[in-house]
Amino acid sequence: MFVAAATIAHLVAGKAIQVALFLSTSTTNLALARMTLGSGLFSIIFFFLVYRVMTRQGPARLVPAIYGASALLLLGEWALLLQNRRLGAILLFLHLNAFSLVLISGFWSLVSERFDPRTAKRQIGRIGGAATFGGLLGGLTSLGFSAQATLGGVSVASMVPLLALVHGLCAWQVRQLASVPGETGAHPAAAARHPATTELGSGLRRLLGTAYLRDLALLVLLVAVAEGLIDYVFKTRAKVFFRGDESGLAFFFGFFYTAVAFFAFVTQRVLSRPALERVGLVWTVASLPLVMALGGLSALLLPGLPTVGGARAVGAIVRDSLYRSGYELLYVPVSTGDKRATKLILDVGVVRLGDVVWGSLVPLISAVMGVRGLFGLDLVFPGILAVAVLVAGVAFLLVSRFHRGYVHALEKSLVARGGHLGSSGSDGLTTHTTLLQTFGGLDLTGGPDSGSTPAAERPSPPAGSGRAEFRPPGTAPDPILDRIVDLRSNDLDRVRNALRSAELDLALVSPAISLLAWDDVAVDAIEALRGVAPRVTGQLVDGLLDPEAEFAVRRRLPRVLTAGEPVRAVEGLFAALADSRFEVRYRVGRALARLQERHPVLSYPRERVLTAVLGEVAVDRRLWEHRRLLDHLAGDDESPFVDQYLRDRANRGLEHVFTVLSLILPREPLTIAFRGLHTEDAHLRGTALEYLETALPEEVRLKLWPFLEDDRKNRVSDRSREEILESLLQSNDTIADRIRKGRRAKD
């Protein structure tokens, strides 16, 4: 916090002194534009020097050294100001312009490497608040010095040693910060060992080869050009108004930057977090080009120092509060290697390129618009402001493309950091014994929506099996009838042989479906039915949607339907997503995901998917946490989200929701996000939450979020007798199914 406050305090105070000293020693209005052009080129050269070190060693090592070097240079420039005021003012201008952006970029890089995207949203807002408070202190300090200079007490240049002291303290503090692990457990200095490019050409190729970073670079350039043009008009009008008086200019700019810092601090504290959470990251960033366009337009329509000063002030307030908070978050999902290779280019190289651009535009516009108009009006300043408004408008339109790029960057970050979670793995742990086994066949784990079924409800052979079967004398052999007899027998070997001997005839489909309820032959029945599924998809769907059918049959039919006629199977499976039994819905979701893998051209209705997800999360937390599965048939362990490691850890309801969401969202980052929620990697978990918060539809996110934030903490492993009894009383679906089965057996 101290470094953020001190850095911005130094920037604000130094800017006021730097501008006052230079304007008081310059002789023409274009001197500021030429000086900005020269300092921009000098800054780019300095950027080349530090780029290789920053990308190789990281900000943790380089930033303290730059702070220390800046402190020493300030002391030398102070000594020069006492001997040659104009030369000292020029060197101070070059120094502060070259170092300020490198230091700010390096500090924020150090911060962003310490936090995951979700933690960063909380912490960067606090650090940004400290930074804006520091700007207020810097403005007040410069105002105090300039007031004394106006009264003749001290010289404006006497503030330079204080600036040197501030950078010296920052060097010491950043050195301490670099040696402490971040909240996610990542050590900033250790991040230097991450492989990253050290060649500027390679960094430029990464920047230009990534659409997200390319758009970000263009935004930075456009903002720098528009802001520079408005700033030039503002400072030039101020110089004319104060007739080049050094102390008057210092007091004016000290007051201006103090007011800007104060309102930026208030805006940061009051609006920054609500804007990020309610308006969104992208439109928070868009606030700067929007206010610059509107402010430049107002100054164009009502020329004068008050209006252009107001436009400059509002732009600076938004830049130092809302824009800065959002802009730094845009970098967080970028990989460490890409960030180090490109962030310095964007924060320093592109910004200084923007200075070169607007510094070149001002003489050009002045030459073109220098002739007075028909009514004797000076068109130079209006021409500059018109170009600024146009550039800011283009920047605002560009921001609208950032949401998709930010989500894509989060996806890449998830895949890069959590790619090892995308494949099945095992930690050698075995599946926990279920309460079904503990309580002798009566499952007490589910509520009315749990999908759990007592073992006694799962019949061995189907009803009516085991009765004597014979053929009347003289009747010709009928292979189909013989297979039906075999399928309905109570002989395990006969049933298996009948299922495996040949492809099922259509007349055998119904008895084969009933065999899905017999655990010992269920897998054989599934394989036999899958062989004819394309021809009998409608019959299979009817069985799935029949509420009177055996529960064991209905929960196994989705696996068969994955081999059915795709369009009819998808329609039937979507209808079954509203089933009253959780395990049926769970198996249906898995089946839809498999069908999507096999038939990517299938169209899955987004609204029906969202309706199904909203139905799943509209339950009580206790019921959500106690959802269990009964079926564990061979070959049924394939899940895009749960491997052996997660099988005992992941909530089945959450897994089902993610499976259904994968029908309309990119599966790979969604899979890694799900698994990231169940790891101890705080950075990966934070990235996963940030991705989900950004990618999920608003109505789903609001309902699902309570189950995501505290899923691991609230999951129940051991339940009391009272909880078991409550679950038993809630199991009315299971009890009702058993009663129906008993009635059918009597009949």
Salt bridges, closest charged atoms under 4 A:
GLU77 OE1 - HIS95 ND1 2.95
GLU113 OE2 - ARG340 NE 2.76
GLU199 OE2 - ARG52 NH1 2.55
ASP215 OD1 - ARG401 NH2 3.17
GLU227 OE2 - ARG312 NH1 3.40
GLU227 OE2 - ARG319 NH1 2.51
ASP231 OD2 - LYS235 NZ 2.87
ASP231 OD1 - ARG312 NE 2.69
GLU246 OE2 - ARG85 NH2 2.95
GLU277 OE2 - ARG273 NE 2.96
ASP320 OD1 - ARG319 NE 2.91
GLU328 OE2 - ARG324 NH1 2.41
GLU328 OE1 - LYS343 NZ 3.34
ASP338 OD1 - ARG206 NH1 2.68
ASP347 OD2 - LYS343 NZ 2.39
ASP355 OD2 - ARG352 NH1 2.44
GLU411 OE1 - HIS408 ND1 3.69
ASP427 OD2 - ARG649 NH2 2.97
ASP449 OD2 - ARG585 NH2 2.68
ASP449 OD2 - ARG627 NH2 2.59
ASP482 OD1 - ARG471 NH2 2.42
ASP486 OD1 - ARG494 NH2 2.63
GLU503 OE2 - ARG535 NH2 2.99
ASP519 OD2 - ARG458 NH1 3.04
ASP519 OD1 - ARG556 NH2 2.76
ASP524 OD2 - ARG496 NE 3.60
ASP524 OD1 - ARG500 NE 2.68
GLU548 OE1 - ARG740 NE 3.90
GLU550 OE2 - ARG744 NH2 3.48
GLU571 OE2 - ARG608 NH1 3.11
ASP579 OD2 - ARG554 NH1 2.54
GLU583 OE2 - ARG587 NH2 3.22
GLU597 OE2 - ARG667 NH1 2.65
GLU616 OE2 - ARG585 NE 2.52
GLU616 OE1 - ARG627 NH1 3.20
GLU616 OE2 - HIS656 NE2 3.37
GLU625 OE2 - ARG621 NH1 3.36
ASP631 OD2 - ARG555 NE 3.05
ASP631 OD1 - ARG556 NH2 2.67
ASP636 OD2 - ARG587 NH1 2.38
ASP636 OD1 - ARG590 NH2 3.88
ASP636 OD1 - ARG594 NH2 3.95
GLU655 OE1 - ARG652 NH1 2.81
GLU680 OE2 - ARG712 NH1 3.40
ASP681 OD1 - ARG417 NH2 3.36
GLU690 OE2 - LYS121 NZ 3.41
GLU693 OE1 - ARG118 NH1 2.68
GLU693 OE1 - LYS121 NZ 3.93
GLU693 OE2 - ARG701 NH1 3.94
GLU698 OE2 - ARG701 NH2 2.86
GLU709 OE2 - ARG118 NH2 2.73
ASP710 OD1 - LYS713 NZ 3.16
ASP711 OD2 - HIS678 NE2 3.64
ASP711 OD2 - ARG715 NH1 3.59
GLU723 OE2 - ARG622 NH2 3.95
GLU726 OE1 - ARG622 NH2 3.31
ASP737 OD2 - ARG581 NH1 2.27
ASP737 OD1 - ARG740 NH2 1.89
